[in-house]
Amino acid sequence: MSILRHDGPLIIGGGLAGLSAALETAPRKALVVTPAPLLEACSSAWAQGGMAAALTIDDNPTLHASDTGVAGAGLVDPDVARTLTSAGRETVEWLAEMGAPFDRDEDGDFAVSLEAAHSTARVARVGGDGAGRAILSALVTSVRASPHIEVWEDGRLRGLIQDATGRVRGALIQRGDRTVQVLADAVVLATGGAGGLFAETTTPAALMGEGMALAFAAGAQIVDPEFVQFHPTAIDVGLDPMPLATEALRGEGARLIDGQGRFLLGEDDDADLKPRDVVARAVHAARASGRGAFLDARAAVGAHFPTAFPAVFAACMRAGIDPRESPIPVAPAAHYCMGGIAADPDGRTSLPGLFAVGECASTGVHGANRLASNSLLEAAAFGRRTGRAAAAERAGEGKTIKPAVAADLSDGARAELRRAMSDHVGVIRDASGLSQAFALIDRLELQTPGAPALTAARLIAASALAREESRGGHFRADFPGTAEARHTRLQRDAAAAVLAAE
C-alpha cells in the first residue's frame, strides 16, 4: 500500500459542495477525489429546481431564513439559517461570474420562481429545470483550469486515517485494485447523501451514506439521520434511479390527481404547494389505496413543456409519456438527507482535522424538513467557507493509525437492503416495520461485518425508532403527534455506539 503526503486539504466528493470548497483553498493545493468523472454520479448535477436566494426587491434574507425555519419543523438553528440566507445573492453572483447561466428577466435581473413553502418567488433557475448540471458544469470548467487543484476521478473513500488522539490525518483511497494512504492536514467529506439506500430514489444509487458511516466509525458525531426527505413527484416508470418531476411544475400550476382525475390535496390553487412531507404522504396514500397518483401539467404548461422544462420533458418522452397530452405517473422517492455528520457553517466536525459539507453534513440549516432549493445554496455557500477553513488547517506531526477496509455488500444484499429501507424506513414508518428493517440489517451484518452501507442504514433506522413522534420528513404511523423538539445525536466511542437525545 503506497503513501502520499498531500500538502493541503483532501476533498472527498466532486459535487457542488466539494468543488466549491476546492476553488477556495488557494493558494494551498486541493486534492479532489471522486469515484466517477466529474458531472457523473453526484446529486448536484441532477438538481432541477434551482438555487434559493433572496434576489428580488420584495424579498430579503430574514424572510428567507424565516421560511427555512418554518419548513424545518422546529429543528433549524436560526443563527445558521441566517448565515446561509445572508450569503444568497453573493453566492448566486459568484456562480454567475464563473459562467453559470442563470435565467434572466427582461431587465437582466435573475429570474426567480415559486416553490413549495416559500412565501415568495426566490428560486433562481437555469433553462427551466437544468440548474444543477449547468451550475456544476461552470464549476467543473473553473476547477479544471485552476492550477492549485488536482482531481482523481477514480478514487473511492475506504476509511479515515487518524492518530492516537483521534485527529483525522488522511484517508484510505481505493483506485482500481490498489489502495493509497493519502495523508493531509485536513480531510473534507463532501460525499453526498444516502438516497441510494432506498429502492425508490431520485439520487445516484451509489450514494449509500458511506461518508456518514465512515465518519461515525472514526468517532464523529452524527445528528438527526432519521430525517430523510421523500420527493413526492418522482416519475414512476420503473427506472432506478427515478427521474424527477421538479417541484417548479407545481409552482407553475401543475396539479396532483388520482387515476379518476380527482385532486389529491384539495381544489385550492395552492393545495399542491404544501411542504414536501405532506405532499409525499398524500401521493403515498393514493398509490397505496390503488387510486394511483399523477402530475397533470397539461393545462399549466402544455405546449411549452419542451422549452420550459426540457429535462422533465425528455425523461417523460423516453418513457413513452407525452406530458403535453397525458398526466405523469408519480411516486414518492428518497431525495435528500437532512441529517448527517454534525458540522458548523465552516464545515468543522467534532473530530479535529475532519470537515463535512453538503448533503453528508448536518449544519442545522434543514432541521426536520429541507426548504426546497436550499440545498444547492448550502452546498456552494458553505462549501466556500469550508474550503477556506480547511486550507488554514495545519496538522503537525503525529503517528497515524490505518483503519481496516470494510468489505462491500454483494449485489443481492444491496438489493435486499434497499427494498427493506423503502418498505420499512420510508414515507410511513412504525415500530413493527423498523424492527423488520433491523432484522435484515443484522442478518446482512453477519455476512458482511462493518459494511458502511449497513452502518448508514442502521443509523437512520435506529434514530427513526428512537424518535417516537412525527416531525417533518419523519412520520410514525404509531406516533402521529408531535412531541417536544429535540435532536438525535449518535456518537461511537472506543467501547460502543451511544445514542443520546437532547
C-alpha positions in Angstrom: 0.0 0.0 0.0 1.5 3.3 -1.1 1.6 6.5 1.0 1.1 10.0 -0.4 1.7 13.2 1.6 -0.6 15.9 0.2 0.2 19.4 1.3 -3.3 20.9 1.5 -6.8 19.8 2.0 -8.0 16.4 0.8 -11.6 16.7 -0.5 -13.7 13.6 -1.0 -16.5 14.4 -3.4 -16.9 16.2 -6.7 -20.3 17.7 -6.4 -21.2 21.3 -5.9 -20.0 21.3 -2.2 -16.7 19.6 -2.9 -15.8 21.7 -5.9 -16.8 25.0 -4.2 -14.5 24.1 -1.3 -11.7 23.2 -3.7 -11.8 26.5 -5.5 -11.5 28.4 -2.2 -8.4 26.6 -0.9 -5.9 28.6 -3.0 -3.1 29.2 -2.7 -2.9 25.9 -0.9 -3.3 22.9 -3.1 -6.5 20.8 -3.0 -6.7 17.2 -4.0 -10.3 16.3 -5.0 -11.2 12.6 -5.0 -14.4 11.3 -6.7 -15.3 7.7 -7.7 -16.6 8.8 -11.1 -15.8 11.5 -13.7 -16.9 15.0 -12.7 -20.6 15.7 -13.5 -21.4 12.0 -13.1 -22.9 10.1 -10.1 -23.5 13.2 -7.9 -26.8 14.6 -6.9 -25.8 18.2 -7.6 -25.8 17.6 -11.3 -29.3 16.1 -11.1 -30.9 19.0 -9.2 -33.7 20.6 -11.3 -35.4 23.3 -9.3 -32.6 25.8 -8.8 -31.0 27.8 -6.0 -33.0 29.6 -3.4 -31.8 33.1 -2.6 -33.3 36.5 -1.8 -32.8 38.2 -5.1 -35.8 40.4 -5.6 -36.9 43.8 -4.1 -39.8 42.2 -2.2 -37.6 39.5 -0.6 -34.8 39.6 2.0 -32.5 37.1 3.8 -34.5 37.5 7.0 -37.7 36.3 5.3 -35.8 33.5 3.6 -34.4 32.4 7.0 -37.9 32.5 8.5 -39.3 30.3 5.7 -36.4 27.9 6.3 -37.2 27.7 10.0 -40.9 27.0 9.4 -40.1 24.2 6.9 -37.6 22.7 9.3 -40.4 22.0 11.9 -38.7 23.3 15.0 -35.2 21.9 14.5 -33.5 24.6 12.4 -30.7 26.6 14.0 -31.8 30.2 13.4 -28.3 31.6 13.5 -27.0 29.1 10.9 -30.1 29.7 8.7 -29.4 33.5 8.8 -25.8 32.8 8.0 -26.8 30.9 4.9 -29.6 33.1 3.6 -27.4 36.2 4.1 -25.0 34.7 1.6 -27.7 34.0 -1.0 -27.1 36.8 -3.5 -23.3 36.8 -3.1 -23.3 33.0 -3.9 -25.5 33.3 -6.9 -23.4 36.2 -8.3 -20.2 34.2 -7.6 -21.6 31.3 -9.6 -22.8 33.6 -12.4 -19.4 35.1 -12.7 -18.0 31.7 -13.2 -20.4 31.1 -16.1 -23.5 29.6 -14.5 -26.2 30.7 -17.0 -29.0 31.6 -14.6 -32.2 32.6 -16.3 -32.7 36.4 -16.5 -35.8 38.6 -16.8 -36.2 41.3 -19.5 -34.4 43.7 -17.2 -31.4 41.4 -16.9 -32.1 40.5 -13.3 -32.1 37.0 -12.0 -35.5 35.3 -12.9 -37.0 33.5 -9.9 -39.8 31.0 -9.5 -42.0 29.9 -6.6 -41.6 26.5 -4.9 -43.4 24.9 -2.0 -43.2 26.5 1.4 -41.5 29.7 0.1 -43.5 32.8 1.0 -42.4 34.4 -2.3 -40.7 33.5 -5.5 -37.0 33.2 -4.9 -35.6 30.1 -6.7 -33.1 31.1 -9.4 -33.3 28.6 -12.2 -31.3 27.7 -15.3 -33.1 26.7 -18.5 -36.3 26.0 -16.6 -35.1 22.7 -14.9 -31.4 22.3 -15.6 -29.9 24.3 -12.7 -27.8 21.6 -11.1 -25.9 20.4 -14.2 -25.5 24.0 -15.6 -24.1 25.3 -12.3 -21.9 22.3 -11.7 -20.6 22.5 -15.3 -19.4 26.1 -14.7 -17.6 24.9 -11.6 -16.0 22.0 -13.3 -14.6 24.3 -16.0 -13.1 26.5 -13.3 -11.7 23.6 -11.4 -10.0 22.1 -14.4 -8.5 25.5 -15.2 -7.2 26.0 -11.6 -3.5 25.1 -11.1 -4.0 24.6 -7.4 -6.5 21.7 -7.8 -5.7 18.1 -8.7 -8.6 15.7 -9.4 -8.7 11.9 -9.1 -11.7 10.7 -10.9 -11.3 7.1 -10.0 -11.0 7.2 -6.2 -13.3 5.8 -3.6 -13.1 6.6 0.2 -12.4 3.4 2.2 -11.6 4.8 5.6 -10.3 7.7 7.6 -6.8 7.7 8.9 -6.3 9.0 12.5 -3.7 9.4 15.1 -3.8 8.2 18.7 -5.6 11.3 19.8 -8.4 10.8 17.3 -7.3 13.6 15.0 -8.1 12.8 11.3 -4.8 12.9 9.3 -5.9 11.5 6.0 -7.9 8.8 4.2 -7.6 5.5 2.5 -8.5 5.9 -1.1 -9.1 2.9 -3.4 -8.0 3.5 -7.0 -8.8 0.5 -9.1 -7.1 -2.6 -7.5 -4.8 -0.6 -5.3 -5.3 1.4 -2.1 -3.4 4.7 -1.3 -2.9 6.2 2.1 -3.4 9.9 1.5 -2.1 12.0 4.4 -3.3 15.6 4.6 -3.7 18.4 7.1 -7.5 18.4 6.6 -10.0 16.0 5.1 -13.2 17.4 3.7 -16.1 15.0 3.3 -18.4 16.1 0.6 -19.7 12.6 -0.1 -23.4 13.3 -0.7 -26.3 11.7 1.0 -27.8 8.2 1.4 -30.7 8.1 -1.1 -29.2 5.0 -2.7 -30.1 3.0 0.5 -33.7 3.1 -0.7 -35.1 1.2 -3.6 -37.1 4.2 -4.8 -34.7 7.2 -5.1 -34.1 10.2 -7.3 -30.3 10.2 -6.4 -27.5 8.2 -7.8 -27.9 4.7 -6.4 -24.2 4.6 -5.5 -24.8 7.2 -2.7 -25.4 5.0 0.3 -24.2 7.2 3.1 -20.7 5.8 3.2 -19.2 9.2 4.2 -21.5 9.4 7.2 -20.8 5.8 8.1 -17.1 6.1 8.0 -17.1 9.4 9.9 -19.2 7.6 12.6 -16.8 4.7 12.7 -14.0 7.2 13.3 -15.9 8.8 16.2 -17.6 11.8 14.6 -20.9 12.9 16.0 -24.0 12.3 13.7 -27.1 14.4 14.1 -30.7 13.6 13.1 -30.1 10.9 10.4 -33.7 9.8 10.6 -34.8 12.9 8.7 -34.9 11.9 5.0 -36.9 13.9 2.6 -39.0 12.0 0.1 -39.8 13.9 -3.1 -43.4 13.5 -3.9 -43.1 13.6 -7.7 -40.5 11.1 -8.8 -41.6 9.8 -12.3 -42.9 6.3 -11.8 -41.8 4.5 -15.0 -39.7 1.6 -13.5 -36.3 3.3 -13.6 -33.6 3.2 -11.0 -32.9 5.9 -10.1 -36.2 7.5 -10.7 -36.3 10.6 -12.9 -37.6 13.7 -11.1 -40.5 15.9 -12.0 -39.3 19.2 -10.5 -41.4 21.0 -7.9 -41.3 24.0 -10.1 -44.0 22.4 -12.2 -46.4 22.7 -9.3 -45.2 26.2 -8.9 -46.4 26.9 -12.4 -49.8 25.4 -11.6 -49.5 21.6 -12.4 -51.8 19.6 -10.2 -51.6 16.2 -8.4 -54.6 14.0 -9.3 -55.6 10.3 -8.9 -56.5 7.9 -11.7 -60.0 9.3 -11.7 -58.8 12.9 -12.1 -59.6 13.9 -8.5 -57.3 16.3 -6.7 -55.1 14.6 -4.2 -54.8 17.6 -1.8 -57.9 19.6 -2.5 -59.1 22.1 -5.0 -57.4 25.3 -3.8 -54.9 26.7 -6.2 -52.0 26.4 -3.8 -53.1 23.0 -2.3 -50.2 21.2 -4.0 -47.6 23.6 -2.7 -47.7 22.3 0.9 -44.4 21.1 2.5 -42.9 18.1 0.7 -43.6 15.7 3.6 -47.3 16.5 3.4 -47.5 16.1 -0.3 -45.4 12.9 -0.3 -47.8 11.3 2.2 -50.8 12.2 0.1 -49.1 10.7 -3.0 -48.2 7.6 -1.0 -51.7 7.2 0.3 -53.2 7.5 -3.1 -51.0 4.8 -4.5 -51.4 2.5 -1.5 -55.2 2.7 -1.9 -55.0 1.7 -5.6 -56.2 5.1 -6.8 -52.8 6.0 -8.4 -51.1 9.3 -8.4 -50.3 11.6 -11.4 -49.0 15.1 -12.0 -51.1 16.8 -14.5 -49.3 19.7 -16.3 -51.4 19.7 -19.5 -53.2 23.0 -18.7 -50.5 24.7 -16.7 -47.6 24.0 -19.0 -49.0 22.2 -22.1 -47.3 23.1 -25.4 -44.5 25.0 -23.6 -43.2 21.8 -21.9 -40.2 21.2 -24.3 -38.7 24.7 -23.7 -40.0 25.4 -20.2 -38.9 22.1 -18.6 -36.7 20.3 -21.1 -35.2 17.8 -18.7 -38.6 16.6 -17.4 -40.0 16.6 -20.9 -37.1 14.4 -22.2 -37.4 12.0 -19.3 -41.1 11.6 -20.0 -40.8 11.1 -23.7 -38.1 8.5 -23.2 -40.6 6.6 -21.1 -43.3 6.9 -23.7 -45.3 9.6 -22.0 -46.1 12.9 -23.6 -46.7 15.3 -20.7 -48.4 17.8 -23.0 -51.2 15.2 -23.5 -51.1 12.8 -20.5 -50.6 13.1 -16.8 -47.3 11.9 -15.5 -47.4 8.9 -13.1 -45.5 9.8 -9.9 -44.4 8.2 -6.6 -42.5 9.4 -3.5 -38.8 8.7 -3.6 -35.9 9.3 -1.3 -34.4 12.6 -2.3 -32.4 14.4 0.3 -31.0 13.6 3.8 -31.4 16.5 6.3 -29.3 14.8 9.0 -25.7 13.7 8.8 -22.2 14.5 10.2 -22.5 17.3 12.7 -20.8 20.3 11.2 -20.7 24.1 11.6 -21.0 26.6 8.6 -17.2 26.3 8.1 -17.5 22.5 7.9 -15.8 21.7 11.2 -16.9 18.5 12.8 -16.5 17.0 16.2 -13.2 15.4 15.1 -10.1 17.7 14.6 -8.9 17.6 11.1 -12.2 16.4 9.7 -14.6 18.7 7.8 -18.0 17.9 6.2 -20.1 19.9 3.8 -23.1 19.4 1.6 -25.7 16.6 2.0 -23.4 14.4 4.1 -23.3 17.2 6.8 -25.9 18.3 9.3 -25.3 22.0 9.8 -28.6 22.9 11.4 -30.0 24.6 8.3 -32.5 22.0 7.2 -33.9 20.7 10.5 -36.6 18.1 10.0 -37.6 19.1 6.5 -35.5 20.9 3.9 -37.0 24.0 2.3 -37.0 23.5 -1.5 -33.8 24.5 -3.3 -31.9 25.4 -0.2 -29.5 22.5 -0.7 -27.7 24.0 -3.7 -27.3 27.3 -1.9 -25.9 25.5 1.2 -23.5 23.4 -0.9 -22.0 26.4 -2.6 -22.1 28.9 0.2 -20.9 26.6 3.0 -18.6 24.8 0.5 -16.7 28.1 0.0 -16.4 28.7 3.7 -15.3 25.1 4.3 -12.6 25.3 1.7 -11.1 28.4 3.3 -11.3 26.9 6.8 -9.7 23.6 5.7 -6.9 25.4 3.9 -6.0 27.1 7.2 -5.7 23.8 9.0 -2.2 22.5 10.0 -2.0 19.0 11.4 1.6 18.9 12.7 3.4 15.7 13.2 1.8 12.5 14.6 1.9 8.8 14.2 -1.1 7.5 12.2 -3.3 4.5 12.7 -4.5 2.9 9.5 -8.1 1.7 9.7 -9.3 -1.7 8.3 -11.1 -1.6 5.0 -14.6 -3.0 5.3 -16.0 -5.3 2.7 -18.7 -4.2 0.3 -22.2 -5.7 0.2 -22.9 -8.2 -2.6 -25.4 -7.1 -5.3 -28.0 -9.3 -3.8 -27.5 -8.0 -0.3 -27.6 -4.4 -1.5 -30.9 -5.0 -3.3 -32.4 -6.6 -0.2 -31.3 -3.7 1.9 -32.7 -1.1 -0.5 -36.1 -2.8 -0.7 -36.3 -3.1 3.1 -35.4 0.6 3.6 -38.1 1.7 1.2 -40.7 -0.6 2.7 -40.0 -0.1 6.4 -38.0 3.2 6.7 -39.7 5.1 4.0 -42.5 7.7 3.8 -44.6 6.0 6.6 -42.8 4.3 9.5 -43.8 2.3 12.6 -42.1 0.2 15.2 -43.0 -3.1 13.5 -41.6 -2.1 10.2 -38.5 -0.6 11.7 -37.9 -3.8 13.6 -38.1 -5.8 10.4 -35.5 -3.5 8.9 -33.2 -4.1 11.9 -33.6 -7.9 11.5 -32.5 -7.7 7.9 -29.6 -5.4 8.7 -28.5 -7.8 11.5 -28.6 -10.7 9.1 -26.6 -8.9 6.4 -24.1 -7.8 9.0 -23.3 -11.4 9.8 -22.5 -11.9 6.1 -20.5 -8.6 5.6 -19.4 -7.2 9.0 -18.9 -3.4 9.1 -20.1 -2.7 5.6 -20.5 1.1 5.5 -23.9 0.9 3.8 -25.2 -1.2 6.7 -23.8 1.3 9.2 -25.6 4.1 7.5 -28.9 2.2 7.3 -28.6 1.3 11.0 -28.0 4.9 11.9 -31.2 6.0 10.0 -33.4 3.2 11.3 -32.2 3.4 15.0 -32.9 7.1 15.0 -36.3 6.6 13.4 -37.2 4.0 16.0 -36.0 6.3 18.9 -38.0 9.3 17.7 -41.5 8.4 18.9 -43.2 11.3 17.2 -43.9 12.6 13.7 -42.0 15.7 12.6 -41.0 17.0 9.1 -39.8 14.2 6.9 -40.1 11.6 9.6 -43.7 10.2 10.0 -44.5 7.4 12.5 -48.0 5.9 12.0 -47.8 4.7 15.6 -46.8 8.1 16.9 -48.6 10.6 14.6 -48.4 13.5 17.0 -45.5 15.9 17.5 -43.6 15.8 20.8 -41.1 18.3 22.3 -38.5 19.4 19.8 -35.2 17.6 20.2 -32.2 16.5 18.2 -30.9 12.9 17.9 -27.2 12.7 18.4 -25.2 9.5 17.9 -21.5 9.0 18.6 -19.3 6.0 18.8 -16.5 5.7 21.4 -14.0 3.0 21.8 -16.5 0.8 23.5 -19.8 1.3 21.9 -22.2 3.4 20.0 -24.1 5.8 22.2 -27.5 7.3 21.3 -28.4 10.5 23.1 -31.4 12.8 22.8 -31.4 16.5 23.7 
